[in-house]
Amino acid sequence: MTDKMMFDTPRRASWTLLGAAMVALATLLPSASADSGKDVKRMELVTLGTGGGPSVRIERAQTSSAVVIGEDIYLIDSADGVLRQLARADLPVERIKAVFITHHHFDHNGDLGPLLVQRWLFHFARPPIRVIGPPMTREMVTYLAKAFRATELAPIIIGTTRIPGIAETVEATDIPGDLEAPAVIYQDANVRVSAVLNDHYHFLPGSAAAAAARSYAFRFDTPDRSITFTGDTGPSERVARLARGSDVLVSEVIDMDRMERLLRANDRPDFPIEELIEHLRKDHLTPPQVGELAASAGVKEVILHHLVPGFDDETDLSVYTKGIDQHFKGPVRVARDLDRF
């Protein structure tokens, strides 16, 4: 398989079956210590932003993570503040090979446009950056490029050198909306990336969202180790299947009690508070639910990010781990911005 995705409709079923088989085989990949004949690149996780939801904080940026393999960077989500966080982590934008968007909530894609423009401005001669995400990702990238047309036309050099348009420096791909079983969505010489639909949305029948909106979990496999990102999700058997046997599960987590208290204390007659609370209850993971997922998937370690509420005044982070050990007995760590694992 090449870097190119081949998700045209006639092949979806066969790719889904192949992807499921490859995810199952991932647990059989040799570890770095077992692969004595090769120079295995270490896969490092950098939690760039660990705050969940669209709140703007000082201590926690909105959600973004980087998987670093050798000199290459793979970005998972591109939320508000990602450029500054990349700079703070000493991860150059030009080394980003691909961006994977879990879903199109603003706290996951809010700075995709600035990221693409920054890369275009300084590194337009490099191969196009890949952007892979839910349905409408291609449309979003197309319109982001159009939105910055005024920037393209503002001269940055004096001379005759042709600078390509932003659209020429990015290659966007939509993941199929019917990805019920784990499937490979990207592969290169470093890594194989698989995805599956998670459970982050409840739709009203016949709504436009039901036809278009999708949310995904991602798994990264190398000979060194495997890392699965839940994305934003409620309890999900599909995510457990994707994560099966992973070395690391990077999971979202919510303090539902505090969120409900905060929302009810600031009740606004013009906002559907009860409906938002229902979304938070059904479409996110409490610590015990994280533990159930980790135990079901048989992962080795859990790293918590996308902390909700994740506010700056939090001094006791044990609220995010309380109850996980009822189900999962392995190590659990609560990530902070710029942690490396």
QUICOR-V398471 format. One record per pair of residues at least 24 apart in sequence whose ideal C-beta (glycine too) atoms are under 8 Angstrom apart, sorted by sequence separation. I is the first residue (numbers start at 1). J is the second residue. If there is no record, write none. Layout:
# QUICOR-V398471
i,j
I,J
I,J
This chain:
# QUICOR-V398471
i,j
43,67
44,68
56,80
61,85
71,95
73,97
74,98
75,99
76,100
77,101
109,133
194,218
195,219
219,243
256,280
284,308
43,68
44,69
66,91
72,97
74,99
75,100
77,102
93,118
94,119
116,141
142,167
145,170
193,218
194,219
217,242
256,281
43,69
74,100
76,102
80,106
93,119
141,167
193,219
217,243
254,280
302,328
42,69
79,106
80,107
193,220
194,221
219,246
307,334
41,69
49,77
79,107
83,111
94,122
112,140
116,144
192,220
193,221
256,284
280,308
302,330
304,332
41,70
79,108
82,111
93,122
94,123
104,133
112,141
116,145
141,170
191,220
192,221
301,330
302,331
303,332
304,333
49,79
78,108
79,109
80,110
81,111
93,123
99,129
101,131
103,133
104,134
142,172
191,221
192,222
254,284
256,286
294,324
300,330
301,331
302,332
303,333
304,334
305,335
49,80
77,108
78,109
79,110
80,111
83,114
98,129
99,130
101,132
102,133
103,134
109,140
113,144
117,148
141,172
191,222
200,231
253,284
254,285
299,330
300,331
301,332
302,333
304,335
49,81
77,109
78,110
79,111
83,115
94,126
97,129
98,130
99,131
100,132
101,133
102,134
104,136
112,144
140,172
190,222
198,230
200,232
252,284
253,285
254,286
287,319
291,323
295,327
301,333
303,335
49,82
78,111
82,115
96,129
97,130
98,131
99,132
100,133
101,134
104,137
198,231
200,233
252,285
253,286
287,320
291,324
294,327
295,328
48,82
78,112
98,132
99,133
113,147
117,151
138,172
198,232
199,233
200,234
251,285
253,287
287,321
290,324
291,325
294,328
295,329
83,118
113,148
121,156
137,172
138,173
177,212
179,214
198,233
199,234
287,322
288,323
291,326
292,327
49,85
101,137
104,140
137,173
138,174
199,235
287,323
288,324
291,327
292,328
294,330
48,85
78,115
137,174
177,214
179,216
182,219
199,236
253,290
286,323
287,324
291,328
48,86
136,174
137,175
198,236
288,326
290,328
303,341
124,163
131,170
133,172
135,174
175,214
199,238
251,290
288,327
75,115
124,164
128,168
129,169
130,170
131,171
132,172
133,173
134,174
135,175
198,238
199,239
48,89
128,169
129,170
130,171
131,172
132,173
133,174
134,175
175,216
197,238
198,239
128,170
129,171
130,172
131,173
133,175
135,177
196,238
251,293
46,89
126,169
128,171
130,173
132,175
134,177
196,239
251,294
63,107
64,108
120,164
124,168
249,293
46,91
62,107
63,108
124,169
196,241
249,294
62,108
120,166
123,169
196,242
195,242
262,309
62,110
194,242
234,282
249,297
117,166
120,169
234,283
259,308
116,166
119,169
120,170
233,283
234,284
235,285
243,293
249,299
259,309
54,105
119,170
232,283
233,284
234,285
243,294
246,297
248,299
251,302
253,304
258,309
54,106
232,284
233,285
245,297
247,299
248,300
249,301
251,303
252,304
253,305
255,307
54,107
116,169
132,185
240,293
244,297
245,298
246,299
247,300
248,301
249,302
250,303
251,304
252,305
253,306
255,308
53,107
116,170
132,186
235,289
239,293
243,297
244,298
245,299
246,300
247,301
248,302
249,303
251,305
252,306
253,307
254,308
255,309
52,107
230,285
234,289
248,303
250,305
253,308
51,107
54,110
130,186
182,238
240,296
241,297
243,299
252,308
181,238
235,292
236,293
240,297
180,238
235,293
239,297
182,241
237,296
181,241
182,242
132,193
258,319
230,293
255,319
255,320
253,320
228,297
228,299
232,306
136,212
135,212
202,279
135,213
134,213
135,214
134,214
202,282
134,215
202,283
134,216
201,283
133,216
200,283
199,283
200,284
250,335
100,186
98,186
97,188
100,193
248,341
98,193
100,195
103,200
104,213
103,213
103,214
103,215
102,215
103,216
102,216
102,217
102,218
74,191
72,190
100,218
74,193
70,190
69,190
69,191
67,191
108,232
3,130
5,132
102,229
105,232
103,231
102,231
103,232
102,232
76,218
74,220
43,191
41,190
67,220
69,222
76,229
69,224
23,182
67,227
20,181
23,184
19,181
20,182
22,184
16,179
19,182
20,183
12,176
16,180
17,181
19,183
65,229
16,181
18,183
19,184
7,173
12,178
16,182
18,184
19,185
26,192
7,174
16,183
5,173
7,175
15,183
26,194
7,176
15,184
22,192
23,194
22,194
19,194
43,220
7,185
43,222
5,185
52,232
5,186
41,222
43,224
40,222
42,224
43,225
45,227
1,184
3,186
40,223
41,224
3,187
40,224
43,227
2,187
3,188
38,223
65,250
1,187
35,223
32,223
29,221
31,223
32,224
26,219
29,222
30,223
31,224
32,225
29,223
31,225
26,221
23,219
29,226
23,221
27,226
26,226
52,252
52,254
45,248
47,250
45,250
27,244
23,241
27,245
23,242
26,245
24,244
20,241
23,244
52,284
65,305
63,305
63,306
60,307
88,337
89,338
60,310
88,338
60,312
85,337
52,305
57,310
59,312
85,338
52,306
55,309
57,311
58,312
50,305
51,306
52,307
53,308
55,310
57,312
47,303
50,306
51,307
52,308
53,309
55,311
50,307
52,309
53,310
45,303
47,305
52,310
51,310
50,310
60,336
61,337
59,336
60,337
59,337
50,335
50,336
50,337
47,335
49,337
47,336
48,337
50,339
47,337
48,338
47,338
46,338
47,339
46,339
46,340
47,341
45,340
46,341
44,340
45,341
44,341
